[in-house]
């Protein structure tokens, strides 16, 4: 009797993940230290995807696809950043990242 062979199906990578990886890699090549935050790992709702820092400057970065919208929690985080004078941006493509950084 043959045992069935389990074939692991390839997971489709989400477009937002591709943008995030490209932005993270680009920033690291430009000398930024970049930290990734994942909602599923216990982060507070609304926390941005990335925090980048270099030479005394830090910035929160939310990655979205061109059609993506901020959740209510993300809008609240953005407001808190603005209120406290902390840089926050939404990046929708690697081209945007290259223009900002």
C-alpha positions as CSV (number, residue, x, y, z in Angstrom):
1,X,0.0,0.0,0.0
2,X,1.4,3.4,-1.0
3,X,1.2,6.3,1.3
4,X,0.0,9.6,-0.2
5,X,2.7,12.1,-0.7
6,X,2.0,15.4,0.7
7,X,2.8,18.3,-1.6
8,X,3.0,21.6,0.0
9,X,1.0,24.1,-2.0
10,X,2.9,27.3,-2.8
11,X,1.4,30.3,-1.0
12,X,0.5,33.2,-3.1
13,X,2.5,36.3,-2.0
14,X,0.2,39.3,-1.5
15,X,0.9,42.4,-3.5
16,X,1.3,44.4,-0.3
17,X,4.0,42.0,0.9
18,X,6.0,42.4,-2.4
19,X,5.9,46.2,-1.9
20,X,6.9,45.9,1.7
21,X,9.9,43.7,0.9
22,X,11.0,46.0,-1.9
23,X,10.7,49.1,0.3
24,X,12.5,47.4,3.3
25,X,15.3,46.3,1.1
26,X,15.7,49.7,-0.6
27,X,15.8,51.5,2.7
28,X,18.4,49.1,4.1
29,X,20.6,49.6,1.0
30,X,20.3,53.4,1.7
31,X,21.6,52.9,5.3
32,X,18.3,52.8,7.2
33,X,17.7,50.3,10.0
34,X,14.3,48.9,9.4
35,X,12.0,47.0,11.8
36,X,9.0,45.1,10.7
37,X,5.8,44.9,12.8
38,X,3.2,42.2,12.1
39,X,-0.4,42.5,13.4
40,X,-0.8,38.8,14.0
41,X,2.1,38.6,16.4
42,X,0.5,40.7,19.1
43,X,1.1,44.2,18.0
44,X,-1.5,46.9,18.8
45,X,-4.1,47.3,16.2
46,X,-3.2,50.1,13.7
47,X,0.6,49.9,14.2
48,X,2.3,50.5,10.9
49,X,4.2,47.8,9.0
50,X,7.7,49.3,9.3
51,X,9.7,51.6,11.5
52,X,12.9,53.0,9.8
53,X,15.6,54.9,11.5
54,X,18.9,56.6,10.5
55,X,21.1,59.3,11.9
56,X,18.7,60.5,14.6
57,X,15.6,60.3,12.4
58,X,12.8,57.8,12.8
59,X,9.7,57.3,10.6
60,X,6.7,55.0,10.8
61,X,5.8,53.6,7.4
62,X,2.5,51.9,6.5
63,X,2.6,49.9,3.2
64,X,-0.5,49.8,1.0
65,X,-1.3,48.8,-2.5
66,X,-2.4,51.7,-4.8
67,X,-6.1,50.9,-4.0
68,X,-5.5,50.1,-0.3
69,X,-7.1,52.2,2.4
70,X,-6.1,52.8,6.0
71,X,-8.1,51.0,8.7
72,X,-9.6,53.1,11.5
73,X,-6.8,51.9,13.8
74,X,-4.2,53.0,11.3
75,X,-5.9,56.4,10.9
76,X,-5.8,56.8,14.7
77,X,-2.1,55.9,14.7
78,X,-1.4,58.4,11.9
79,X,-3.3,61.1,13.9
80,X,-1.3,60.3,17.1
81,X,1.9,60.7,15.1
82,X,0.8,64.0,13.6
83,X,-0.2,65.2,17.1
84,X,3.1,64.4,18.6
85,X,5.2,65.5,15.6
86,X,6.4,62.0,14.7
87,X,6.9,61.3,11.0
88,X,4.4,58.9,9.4
89,X,3.9,58.0,5.8
90,X,1.9,55.7,3.6
91,X,3.9,54.2,0.8
92,X,2.1,52.5,-2.1
93,X,5.1,51.6,-4.4
94,X,8.8,51.3,-4.5
95,X,8.8,54.4,-6.7
96,X,7.2,56.4,-3.9
97,X,9.8,55.2,-1.5
98,X,12.6,56.2,-3.9
99,X,11.1,59.7,-4.1
100,X,10.8,60.1,-0.3
101,X,14.1,58.6,0.7
